[in-house]
Amino acid sequence: MKKILGFFLGLGLVVVASAEDGAALYSKCVSCHGASGEKVALGKSKVIKDMSKADFIAAMNGYKDGSYDGSAKGVMKGRVAGLSDAQIEAMAAHITSK
């Protein structure tokens, strides 16, 4: 019983850490996209708070690999190049939970 409880408590800590990481990672995006993802960045982007989690992840991965043809392609490619899949997932969870 203790092992099972420990497992679930550990799992909860991982979820909390991921949510905090998503908020910390997203803090670098606030100046363009707004605190809740409500802004049209550079007067061109989609409002990211209205995107589904899957669409947000697809856009981020598309910027990363150059396949997303968004208006901020040049700016965003450099911003997301160093993000791992887990970091993109954490950011998506953070921004789509608003």
C-alpha positions in Angstrom: 0.0 0.0 0.0 2.8 2.4 0.8 4.4 1.8 -2.5 1.2 2.5 -4.4 0.6 5.7 -2.4 4.2 6.8 -3.0 3.9 6.2 -6.7 0.7 8.3 -6.9 2.2 11.1 -4.8 5.3 11.1 -7.0 3.1 11.2 -10.1 1.3 14.2 -8.6 4.6 16.0 -8.0 5.6 15.4 -11.7 2.3 16.9 -12.8 2.8 20.0 -10.6 6.3 20.4 -11.8 5.2 20.2 -15.4 2.5 22.9 -14.9 5.1 25.1 -13.2 7.6 24.5 -16.0 4.9 25.4 -18.6 4.2 28.7 -16.8 7.9 29.5 -16.5 8.5 28.6 -20.2 5.5 30.6 -21.3 6.7 33.7 -19.3 9.1 34.4 -22.2 6.1 34.6 -24.6 4.1 37.1 -22.6 5.5 40.3 -24.1 4.2 39.3 -27.6 1.3 37.0 -26.8 0.0 38.4 -23.5 -0.3 36.9 -20.1 -3.1 34.6 -21.1 -2.2 34.2 -24.8 -4.9 36.8 -25.7 -2.8 39.0 -27.9 -2.3 38.9 -31.7 1.5 38.9 -31.6 3.2 41.4 -33.8 -0.2 42.2 -35.2 -0.1 39.0 -37.2 -0.4 35.8 -35.2 -3.4 33.8 -34.1 -4.7 34.3 -30.6 -3.1 31.2 -29.0 -5.5 31.0 -26.0 -8.2 30.1 -28.6 -6.1 27.2 -30.0 -6.6 23.6 -28.9 -3.8 21.9 -27.2 -3.2 19.7 -30.2 -3.1 22.8 -32.6 -0.7 24.6 -30.2 1.6 21.6 -30.2 1.4 21.2 -33.9 2.2 24.9 -34.5 5.2 24.8 -32.1 6.6 21.7 -33.7 5.9 23.1 -37.1 7.8 26.3 -36.2 10.6 24.1 -34.8 11.0 22.0 -38.0 10.1 24.8 -40.4 6.9 23.3 -41.8 4.5 25.7 -40.1 3.8 28.6 -42.5 2.7 31.1 -39.9 3.3 34.8 -40.4 6.0 34.8 -37.7 7.9 31.9 -39.0 11.2 33.6 -38.9 10.8 34.9 -35.3 9.3 31.8 -33.9 11.7 29.2 -35.3 14.6 30.6 -33.2 12.3 30.8 -30.1 11.2 27.2 -30.2 14.4 25.5 -31.7 15.7 24.5 -28.3 12.5 23.3 -26.7 12.0 19.6 -26.1 8.7 17.8 -26.7 8.1 17.7 -23.0 8.6 21.5 -22.7 6.2 22.1 -25.6 3.7 19.8 -24.0 4.0 21.7 -20.7 3.5 25.1 -22.4 0.5 23.7 -24.3 -1.0 22.4 -21.0 -0.4 25.8 -19.4 -1.8 28.0 -22.2 -4.8 25.9 -23.0 -5.8 25.6 -19.3 -6.6 29.3 -19.1 
